[in-house]
Amino acid sequence: MSIKVYSSIFAVLIGSTAFELAIIGQPLARNVLVTSVMGLAGIKALLVALFFQHLKDEPRSVSSLLLLGLVAAFILLTLSLLSIGALHGV
């Protein structure tokens, strides 16, 4: 894979991290904030796994298994963060 592709992916990762940091201080509802940050984190994890760990070149079964794990982790983390906020009245 060319350096241009890796540089583009790296730029997307840096940009999404900057966007995450920018929305943290915004007066948004907790649900919107948690969902946004978790969604961006999931996208970044997927990009790292696909391009920097070269999973996009693996058989479809391996990629599907990874995607299933990422979706499950995203759901569980989101539910955990939302329930913590509900318990503390945030």
Order of alpha helices (4+ residues) and beta strands (2+ residues): alpha-alpha-alpha
